[in-house]
Amino acid sequence: MVHLISTLFIVEFLSILLIMFYILFKRGVTFKVGISFGVLFFIFIPVWVMIITGTLELSKTDFYYTSLRDVVLKDNISSSFLLIAYIFSIIIYLCFPSRYSNLEVNNEFKPSIKSYLIVYFIGMLIVFIGSGLLEGGNWYRNRHNYFESTGAFAVLISFITSSVRILIISSLFYKWLKNDWKFRKFLFLTVMFTVLDMMFSGNRIYLFCTAILIGLMFLKKYPKKSFIALPFVFPLAFVLGYFASIFRHIRGPLFESGFPTFDIFLKSLDRAMLLEPPNPKLFFIGISESINVNVIYDLFNRYDTILYGATYLKPLFFYVPRSVWPNKPESITTIAANTFGGNSLVTTLIGEMNMNFSLLGIILLPIVIWFTEGFLTKSLRNFNSIVNIVGFIFGILFFRMPFSDDILIFVFLVLILLFFNVFKKYKFKFYYPIK
């Protein structure tokens, strides 16, 4: 039975890989390419580790305080079939025609990079001052206490900051693709922004999305050169991937004395390398956040409460303070953490669907993704010169963040786009009547 499970996983992996390349070379980077890459990276890398070694080990260094378990393939036959069914439902979605795929291209999008950077800087400054990190402290503990004590306002700032972060990245790509900037200028500014953002926000996913975007765009434009360059790219990818993996150990003590210095960074780096020495298995487990697949298996095996879509309603009730509505639905990451221990556990798109609808989620998942793609595309119909870039990023984010959080970030992204486009169009000029 283990061989059958492994074979089915491999067939699904190859199917999604082929579909992703087909869409990439036909239409470029899109929401579907983002979903495909999200499955291949965040689900299948841990699955490959499990197939090859027989076990997907839990990172004891990071999650010793939870009740999550190692996933032993031979002991998880039924839950593996369930995961295979969910992945198959995603394949069905990928093969289905997209909604609003024939919207006319327009040039109404005029990136306001400076304005987005101002909003981003103000948002980051509010979090840093509010959490006390500028004065010194632990990144995890300070931020957790700040978000817990401040409530909806801190979360709102976080959503707005995430929205402008995506707009900045998308605008940088837009400038390059429209030939307003040479590649060197684009690459320098993009790397500088995303690396600094990772250092100060502690979030690696946006740097990851940017790197993958550049890689896939080069693969589409120069397929032969890209494949020839692979032997040279792999060592660099290992070094960068290893650093991104251990960064979760770096960011905690990085601000313990206030604004980080280079010496503090080196000390944090040494500590991180001691906690997680270079190791092929740990490398793949680390870069793919394999704990999320451990969470999925434990949800399949031990979670028996059906939420009936409650976590998908968060965008409708986010603005209601918990003091007014104490029983307001929790985020899916909080519910998972309350179940298995800790502060927050990522369930991915698959785990959240199962927690809400159980086996019915297998049928609903492709429908939900299909309508979500349509919502994203139609909402950006006046800015569809960046719709594919934004869509790709959100396709990956659905495997790293709660569905409702992603929708809220997208809503704020559209509102910010509309506001600055109106601001640019009218410039708030005052006209005086002729006497």
C-alpha positions as CSV (number, residue, x, y, z in Angstrom):
1,M,0.0,0.0,0.0
2,V,2.9,2.3,0.7
3,H,4.1,1.8,-2.9
4,L,0.7,2.7,-4.2
5,I,0.5,5.9,-2.1
6,S,4.0,6.9,-3.3
7,T,3.1,6.2,-7.0
8,L,0.0,8.3,-6.7
9,F,1.9,11.2,-5.1
10,I,4.5,11.0,-7.9
11,V,1.9,11.0,-10.6
12,E,0.2,14.0,-9.1
13,F,3.5,15.8,-8.7
14,L,4.4,15.3,-12.4
15,S,0.9,16.3,-13.5
16,I,1.0,19.6,-11.6
17,L,4.6,20.2,-12.8
18,L,3.5,19.7,-16.5
19,I,0.4,21.9,-16.1
20,M,2.5,24.7,-14.5
21,F,5.0,24.7,-17.3
22,Y,2.2,24.6,-19.9
23,I,0.5,27.6,-18.4
24,L,3.8,29.4,-17.8
25,F,4.9,29.1,-21.5
26,K,1.5,29.9,-22.8
27,R,0.4,32.8,-20.6
28,G,3.3,33.6,-18.3
29,V,3.2,33.8,-14.5
30,T,-0.5,33.8,-13.4
31,F,-2.6,32.9,-10.4
32,K,-2.7,29.3,-11.5
33,V,1.1,29.2,-11.8
34,G,1.3,30.5,-8.2
35,I,-1.2,27.8,-7.0
36,S,0.8,25.2,-8.9
37,F,4.1,26.3,-7.5
38,G,2.6,26.6,-4.0
39,V,1.5,22.9,-4.1
40,L,4.8,21.7,-5.6
41,F,7.0,23.6,-3.1
42,F,5.0,23.6,0.2
43,I,3.2,20.3,-0.1
44,F,5.3,18.1,-2.4
45,I,8.8,18.8,-1.0
46,P,7.8,17.5,2.4
47,V,5.9,14.6,0.7
48,W,9.1,13.7,-1.2
49,V,11.1,13.7,2.1
50,M,8.4,11.4,3.5
51,I,8.5,9.1,0.4
52,I,12.3,8.8,0.4
53,T,12.9,8.4,4.1
54,G,9.5,6.9,5.2
55,T,9.0,9.7,7.8
56,L,8.3,13.4,7.8
57,E,10.0,14.4,11.0
58,L,8.7,17.2,13.2
59,S,11.2,20.0,13.8
60,K,11.8,19.5,17.6
61,T,13.8,22.7,17.8
62,D,10.9,24.9,16.7
63,F,7.8,22.9,17.7
64,Y,8.7,20.9,20.8
65,Y,5.9,22.6,22.7
66,T,3.2,21.3,20.4
67,S,1.4,18.0,20.4
68,L,2.2,17.5,16.6
69,R,3.8,14.3,15.6
70,D,6.1,12.8,13.0
71,V,4.3,11.5,9.9
72,V,5.3,7.9,9.3
73,L,4.0,7.0,5.9
74,K,3.2,3.3,6.6
75,D,1.1,4.4,9.5
76,N,-0.8,7.1,7.7
77,I,-2.3,5.3,4.7
78,S,-5.9,6.6,5.0
79,S,-4.8,10.2,5.7
80,S,-2.3,10.0,2.7
81,F,-5.2,8.9,0.5
82,L,-7.2,11.9,1.8
83,L,-4.3,14.3,0.9
84,I,-4.0,12.7,-2.5
85,A,-7.8,13.4,-3.0
86,Y,-7.3,17.1,-2.0
87,I,-4.4,17.5,-4.4
88,F,-6.4,15.8,-7.2
89,S,-9.2,18.4,-6.6
90,I,-6.6,21.1,-7.1
91,I,-5.5,19.5,-10.4
92,I,-9.1,19.6,-11.5
93,Y,-9.2,23.3,-10.8
94,L,-5.9,23.8,-12.8
95,C,-7.4,22.1,-15.8
96,F,-10.6,24.1,-15.7
97,P,-10.8,27.4,-17.8
98,S,-10.2,30.6,-15.9
99,R,-12.9,33.2,-15.3
100,Y,-12.5,36.6,-17.0
101,S,-9.3,35.4,-18.8
102,N,-10.2,37.6,-21.8
103,L,-10.4,41.0,-20.1
104,E,-9.0,43.8,-22.3
105,V,-5.5,45.1,-21.4
106,N,-5.5,48.8,-20.5
107,N,-2.8,51.2,-19.3
108,E,-4.7,52.8,-16.4
109,F,-2.2,51.5,-13.9
110,K,0.3,54.2,-13.0
111,P,2.5,52.9,-10.1
112,S,2.9,55.3,-7.2
113,I,6.0,53.6,-5.8
114,K,7.0,56.6,-3.6
115,S,3.5,56.8,-2.1
116,Y,3.4,53.0,-1.5
117,L,6.9,53.3,0.2
118,I,5.6,56.1,2.5
119,V,2.6,54.0,3.6
120,Y,4.9,51.0,4.1
121,F,7.4,53.0,6.1
122,I,4.6,54.5,8.4
123,G,3.1,51.0,8.9
124,M,6.4,49.4,9.8
125,L,7.3,52.3,12.1
126,I,4.0,52.0,14.0
127,V,4.6,48.3,14.6
128,F,8.2,48.9,15.7
129,I,7.4,51.7,18.0
130,G,4.3,50.0,19.4
131,S,6.0,46.7,20.0
132,G,9.1,48.4,21.6
133,L,11.5,46.7,19.2
134,L,13.3,49.9,18.5
135,E,14.3,50.0,22.2
136,G,15.2,46.3,22.2
137,G,13.5,43.0,22.7
138,N,12.7,39.6,21.2
139,W,11.1,39.8,17.8
140,Y,8.6,37.0,18.5
141,R,7.7,38.0,22.1
142,N,7.4,41.7,21.5
143,R,5.3,41.4,18.3
144,H,3.0,38.8,19.9
145,N,2.4,41.0,23.0
146,Y,1.8,44.1,20.8
147,F,-0.7,42.4,18.6
148,E,-2.5,40.8,21.5
149,S,-2.7,44.0,23.5
150,T,-3.6,46.4,20.6
151,G,-6.0,44.1,18.8
152,A,-7.8,45.1,15.6
153,F,-5.7,48.3,15.0
154,A,-2.4,46.3,14.9
155,V,-3.9,43.7,12.6
156,L,-5.2,46.5,10.3
157,I,-1.8,48.0,10.1
158,S,-0.3,44.6,9.3
159,F,-2.8,44.0,6.5
160,I,-2.2,47.5,5.0
161,T,1.6,47.0,5.2
162,S,1.3,43.6,3.5
163,S,-0.9,45.1,0.8
164,V,1.6,48.0,-0.1
165,R,4.5,45.5,0.1
166,I,2.8,43.5,-2.7
167,L,2.1,46.7,-4.6
168,I,5.7,47.8,-4.3
169,I,7.0,44.5,-5.6
170,S,4.4,44.4,-8.4
171,S,5.3,48.0,-9.4
172,L,9.0,47.2,-9.6
173,F,8.2,44.3,-11.9
174,Y,5.9,46.6,-14.0
175,K,8.6,49.2,-14.5
176,W,11.0,46.5,-15.7
177,L,8.4,44.7,-18.0
178,K,7.3,48.0,-19.5
179,N,11.0,48.8,-20.3
180,D,10.9,51.9,-18.1
181,W,13.9,50.5,-16.2
182,K,16.9,48.4,-17.2
183,F,17.1,45.0,-15.7
184,R,20.1,46.0,-13.5
185,K,18.2,48.9,-11.9
186,F,15.1,46.7,-11.4
187,L,17.2,43.9,-9.9
188,F,19.1,46.2,-7.6
189,L,16.0,48.0,-6.2
190,T,14.0,44.8,-6.0
191,V,16.7,42.8,-4.1
192,M,17.4,45.8,-1.8
193,F,13.7,46.2,-0.9
194,T,12.8,42.6,-0.4
195,V,16.0,41.8,1.6
196,L,15.6,44.8,3.9
197,D,11.9,44.0,4.2
198,M,12.8,40.4,5.3
199,M,15.3,41.7,7.8
200,F,12.9,44.2,9.5
201,S,9.6,42.5,9.1
202,G,10.9,39.0,9.7
203,N,8.8,37.7,6.9
204,R,10.5,35.6,4.2
205,I,7.6,34.8,1.9
206,Y,7.7,38.0,-0.1
207,L,11.4,37.7,-0.9
208,F,10.7,34.1,-1.8
209,C,7.8,35.1,-4.2
210,T,10.0,37.7,-5.8
211,A,12.9,35.3,-6.4
212,I,10.6,32.7,-7.9
213,L,8.9,35.3,-10.1
214,I,12.2,36.4,-11.6
215,G,13.3,32.8,-12.1
216,L,10.1,31.8,-13.8
217,M,10.1,34.8,-16.0
218,F,13.7,34.1,-17.1
219,L,12.8,30.4,-17.7
220,K,9.9,31.5,-20.0
221,K,12.0,34.0,-21.9
222,Y,15.3,32.0,-22.1
223,P,14.3,28.3,-21.6
224,K,17.5,26.8,-23.1
225,K,19.9,29.2,-21.3
226,S,18.0,28.6,-18.0
227,F,18.4,24.9,-18.2
228,I,22.1,25.2,-19.1
229,A,22.6,27.5,-16.1
230,L,20.9,25.1,-13.6
231,P,24.2,23.4,-12.5
232,F,25.5,26.9,-11.5
233,V,22.2,28.0,-10.0
234,F,21.8,25.0,-7.6
235,P,24.8,25.9,-5.3
236,L,23.6,29.5,-5.1
237,A,20.1,28.4,-4.5
238,F,21.3,26.1,-1.7
239,V,23.2,28.9,0.1
240,L,20.3,31.4,-0.2
241,G,17.7,28.7,0.6
242,Y,19.7,27.7,3.7
243,F,19.9,31.3,4.9
244,A,16.2,31.8,4.3
245,S,15.5,28.6,6.2
246,I,17.6,29.5,9.3
247,F,16.4,33.1,9.3
248,R,13.5,32.0,11.6
249,H,16.3,31.5,14.2
250,I,18.0,34.8,13.4
251,R,15.0,37.1,13.6
252,G,14.2,36.4,17.3
253,P,17.3,37.9,19.0
254,L,18.1,40.3,16.1
255,F,16.5,43.3,17.9
256,E,17.3,42.4,21.5
257,S,19.5,45.6,21.8
258,G,17.3,47.8,19.6
259,F,18.2,48.6,16.0
260,P,20.4,45.7,14.8
261,T,24.1,46.2,14.1
262,F,26.2,44.0,11.9
263,D,27.8,42.4,14.9
264,I,24.4,41.4,16.3
265,F,23.5,40.0,13.0
266,L,26.6,37.8,12.9
267,K,26.0,36.6,16.4
268,S,22.4,35.7,15.5
269,L,23.6,34.0,12.4
270,D,26.2,31.9,14.4
271,R,23.4,30.9,16.8
272,A,21.1,29.9,13.9
273,M,23.7,27.8,12.3
274,L,24.3,26.0,15.6
275,L,20.6,25.3,16.0
276,E,20.3,24.1,12.4
277,P,23.6,23.0,10.8
278,P,23.8,22.5,7.0
279,N,22.1,19.2,6.3
280,P,20.3,18.1,3.1
281,K,17.2,16.7,4.9
282,L,16.9,19.6,7.3
283,F,17.4,22.0,4.3
284,F,14.4,20.7,2.4
285,I,12.3,20.5,5.6
286,G,13.3,24.0,6.5
287,I,12.8,25.8,3.2
288,S,9.4,24.1,2.5
289,E,8.1,24.8,6.0
290,S,7.3,21.1,6.2
291,I,5.6,21.6,9.6
292,N,2.6,22.7,7.6
293,V,2.3,19.2,6.2
294,N,2.6,17.7,9.7
295,V,-0.3,20.0,10.7
296,I,-2.4,18.7,7.7
297,Y,-1.8,15.1,8.7
298,D,-2.6,15.7,12.3
299,L,-5.8,17.6,11.3
300,F,-6.8,14.6,9.2
301,N,-6.1,12.2,12.0
302,R,-7.2,14.0,15.1
303,Y,-9.4,17.0,14.4
304,D,-13.0,16.1,14.4
305,T,-14.8,19.5,14.7
306,I,-16.5,20.9,11.6
307,L,-16.4,24.7,11.4
308,Y,-18.9,25.0,8.6
309,G,-17.1,27.8,6.8
310,A,-16.7,30.1,9.9
311,T,-13.1,31.0,9.2
312,Y,-14.0,32.2,5.7
313,L,-16.3,34.8,7.1
314,K,-13.5,36.8,8.8
315,P,-13.4,39.5,6.0
316,L,-17.0,40.3,6.7
317,F,-16.6,40.7,10.5
318,F,-12.9,41.8,10.8
319,Y,-14.0,45.3,11.7
320,V,-16.1,44.3,14.7
321,P,-14.0,44.5,17.9
322,R,-13.8,41.3,19.9
323,S,-14.9,43.3,23.0
324,V,-18.2,43.9,21.2
325,W,-18.5,40.3,19.9
326,P,-16.5,38.0,22.2
327,N,-17.3,34.9,20.2
328,K,-16.2,36.3,16.9
329,P,-14.7,33.5,14.7
330,E,-11.0,33.0,15.3
331,S,-8.4,32.8,12.5
332,I,-7.7,29.3,11.3
333,T,-4.1,29.6,12.5
334,T,-5.3,30.4,16.0
335,I,-7.8,27.5,16.0
336,A,-5.0,25.1,14.9
337,A,-2.7,26.4,17.6
338,N,-5.4,26.0,20.2
339,T,-5.8,22.4,19.1
340,F,-2.1,21.4,18.9
341,G,-0.4,24.0,21.1
342,G,1.5,27.2,20.3
343,N,0.5,30.7,19.1
344,S,-0.1,30.1,15.4
345,L,0.1,27.1,13.1
346,V,-0.3,27.3,9.3
347,T,-2.9,24.9,7.9
348,T,-2.5,25.8,4.2
349,L,-5.4,25.9,1.8
350,I,-6.0,22.2,2.2
351,G,-6.0,22.0,6.0
352,E,-8.4,25.0,6.3
353,M,-10.8,23.5,3.8
354,N,-10.8,20.2,5.7
355,M,-11.4,21.9,9.1
356,N,-14.3,23.8,7.7
357,F,-16.1,21.1,5.6
358,S,-14.4,17.8,6.3
359,L,-14.7,15.4,3.3
360,L,-17.0,17.8,1.5
361,G,-14.0,20.1,1.2
362,I,-12.5,17.9,-1.5
363,I,-15.4,18.9,-3.8
364,L,-15.6,22.5,-2.6
365,L,-11.8,23.3,-2.9
366,P,-11.6,23.6,-6.7
367,I,-14.8,25.7,-6.7
368,V,-13.5,28.1,-4.1
369,I,-10.2,28.5,-5.8
370,W,-11.9,29.1,-9.2
371,F,-14.2,31.8,-7.8
372,T,-11.3,33.3,-5.9
373,E,-9.3,33.6,-9.1
374,G,-12.3,35.3,-10.8
375,F,-12.7,37.7,-7.9
376,L,-9.0,38.7,-8.0
377,T,-9.0,39.1,-11.8
378,K,-12.2,41.1,-12.0
379,S,-11.3,43.3,-9.0
380,L,-8.1,44.3,-10.9
381,R,-9.8,44.7,-14.3
382,N,-8.7,48.4,-14.3
383,F,-5.2,47.5,-13.3
384,N,-4.8,44.3,-15.3
385,S,-1.2,45.1,-16.4
386,I,-0.2,43.8,-12.9
387,V,-3.0,41.3,-12.4
388,N,-0.8,38.3,-13.3
389,I,2.0,39.4,-10.9
390,V,-0.4,40.0,-8.1
391,G,-2.3,36.8,-8.8
392,F,0.9,34.7,-8.7
393,I,1.9,36.1,-5.3
394,F,-1.5,35.4,-3.9
395,G,-1.5,31.9,-5.4
396,I,1.6,31.2,-3.2
397,L,0.3,33.1,-0.2
398,F,-2.8,30.8,0.0
399,F,-0.4,28.0,1.1
400,R,1.3,30.2,3.7
401,M,-1.5,32.3,5.2
402,P,-5.1,31.9,6.2
403,F,-7.6,32.3,3.3
404,S,-9.5,35.1,5.0
405,D,-6.2,37.1,5.7
406,D,-5.2,36.8,2.1
407,I,-8.6,38.1,1.0
408,L,-8.4,41.1,3.4
409,I,-4.9,41.9,2.2
410,F,-6.2,41.8,-1.4
411,V,-9.2,44.1,-0.5
412,F,-6.8,46.7,1.1
413,L,-4.5,46.4,-2.0
414,V,-7.4,47.3,-4.3
415,L,-8.5,50.2,-2.1
416,I,-5.0,51.6,-1.9
417,L,-4.7,51.2,-5.7
418,L,-7.9,53.1,-6.3
419,F,-7.1,55.8,-3.8
420,F,-3.7,56.6,-5.3
421,N,-4.9,56.4,-8.8
422,V,-7.7,59.0,-8.0
423,F,-5.1,61.1,-6.1
424,K,-2.8,61.0,-9.2
425,K,-5.7,61.7,-11.6
426,Y,-7.1,64.8,-9.9
427,K,-4.1,65.8,-7.8
428,F,-6.6,67.6,-5.5
429,K,-6.4,70.8,-7.5
430,F,-8.5,73.8,-6.4
431,Y,-10.2,75.8,-9.0
432,Y,-11.4,79.3,-8.2
433,P,-14.4,80.8,-9.9
434,I,-13.8,83.7,-12.3
435,K,-15.1,86.9,-10.8
